[in-house]
């Protein structure tokens, strides 16, 4: 079951509360509030120049994609931001499409693939906003995972003004294994990272720091955010 959350001039279809203790029933509201009120991703209109590009990897129900698309209200037709909302999990994808349809936007392209460090069929756990790539679960969906290189070539993306990544633990292998020339197409990157005790966090930061100035909020022991701006 879903309900409608009104936020500013936008209407978001969100999941209703559930008694399942394994599911964070406040997550949809939390994501909208963190984006539209707190702006935890530190995304601002001034970061997009001309006809900019925003890539939302792990778009969930569309809160961040619609937030960036709202910047287009103040732009003329030649300077609209193109938004690519990447979301593979079927339940999230349904709400993402509903929220795009329910709001004033013509600039969001939905990509229903997973983004990973290699191209393969992968299982996505059906846990709402906490969905992630898994080895095998009873409640999961098989989807095609593509690389950032494939995403860029498929949609003719030559430069990304801002990319946001929130893929529930897959971010480490994604960044570590993405070629430097692909990362070089990204001007600003904000990445939400999970806990990591196997050294991959350090490898990820080492890889990013060769091309970006890094600001870290949080720690490998508890997770957090990485804000990366190209040198």
C-alpha positions, 0 to 999 in steps of 0.5 A: 500500500502507498500514500501521498506525501506533499512536499513544497510543490511536489507530490510523492507516492510513498510506501505506507507503514508496515509491521515487518521489523526488517523493513524501515517504514520511515525510509521513504519519508526520511529520504525525501526529508534528507534531500529537500529539507536537509540537503545531505547530498549538498547538491545546489543549482550553481553546480550545473552550468549550461545544459548540465547533466545529473546522474542519480545512481540508486534513484530509489523513489525519485526524491533526489532526481526530482529535487535536481529537476526542480532547478529547471524551473529557473532555467530557459529551454537551452539550459535545462539539466538532464537527469538520469535516474538509475533504479533497478529494484521493481518496487522502487522503480514503480514508485519512481515512475509514478512520482515522475508522472505525478510531478511537472517534469520532462527532463528525467530519463529512467534507467532500469539497470543496476550499476556495477563494476561489471556487466552481468545478470545480478539479483536485487533484494526486494527490501524497498529503499534498502535494496542491494545486489545480493548473491541469492535471496528468496525475495529478489529480482534478477536485473541486468547490471551495466558499468558506468562506461556503458551507461555513458556510451548508451546515453551519449553522456560526455560530462557529468556535472554531478553524480550521486551514488547510493547503492547499498554497499556495491559502491566500493567495488564500483569505484575501485574497478571503474577506469580512471578515464570514466571517473574523469567525466564526473565533475562532482560526486557525492557517494553514500557509503556503507560500513566496511571492515575489509579495506575496500573503503580505503581503496575506494578513497585512494582511487578517488583522491587521485582525481578529486578533492575529498571531504568525508562525513562519517567513517568506515565503521559506521558509514557516511558520505563522500563529497568529491570535487574534481581538482 
